[in-house]
Amino acid sequence: MAARIRASLVSCALVKMTDTPVGEYDVLEVSRTLLKECVEVLNASAAGLLLADPSGELQVVASTIEASDLVEVYATAG
């Protein structure tokens, strides 16, 4: 039963992500949607998206929690 629920959540998440217009779209909004769906599918309490800048330093791009400083702590620990 849990596998069916998770499969349904994944299917819904994929549909939401593919509904993003191909032309102009807000990258940050798509990132937040992706993180929100990941939190729901994985039953996590929060998620964050980090990308490396040109110098290799990780930067917080999006987070499901306002405490992005906490996400930055994890970034520097890794």
N, C-alpha and C positions, 0 to 999 in steps of 0.2 A: 504494500500500500504506500509506504513512504517513497519507494522508488518511482511510483507513478506520479505522486505529487511533485517530486523533484523534477521529473521529466517534463511535467506540465509547466512548472516554473521556468525551466530552461527554454522550453518552446516559446512561452510568452515573452521572455527576455529577448530572444533572438528576433521575434517579430517586431518588438519595440525598437531594437537597434537597426533593423533593416528598413524601418519606416522613416529613417532620417533622410532628408532630401539629399540628392547627389550634388546639387549645385552649391548654393550658399547655406551654411549652417553654422551654429555657434559651437566651436570645438569644446568649450568649457561645459556647455549644457549637455552635449553628448557624453562627455567624460563623467559628469555627475549622474546621468542616467545609467551609464555602464556600472558605476560603483554602487548605485542604489540596487540595481538588479543583482549584482554579485553578493551584496549583503543578504538579500532575500533568499537567493538560491542556496548560498552556503550557510545560512543561519548564523551569520557573523554579527557582532555588535557594531562594527564600523569597518570602513575601508578607506584607503587612500591611494592616490596615483602619483607616483614619483617619476620624473624624467631627468635624465642627465643633461646638464647644460654643456656648452662647447668645451669647458674645462674639465668635465667629468664629475662635477659636483651634482648631487641629487637635489632637485627642487620639487616642492609640493605643487602639483598642478591642480588637483581637486581632492576633496575629502568629504566624507559623509558626516563628519563631526566638525564643529566650529573650532575645536582645539587643534588647529593645524600645527601648533608648536609641538604637540605630542607626536604627530606624524614625523616632524622634522627630527625629533630625538631618535626615532627608530631609523631614520635615514642615515644619521651620523653613526649609529651603532653598528650598522651593517657594513 
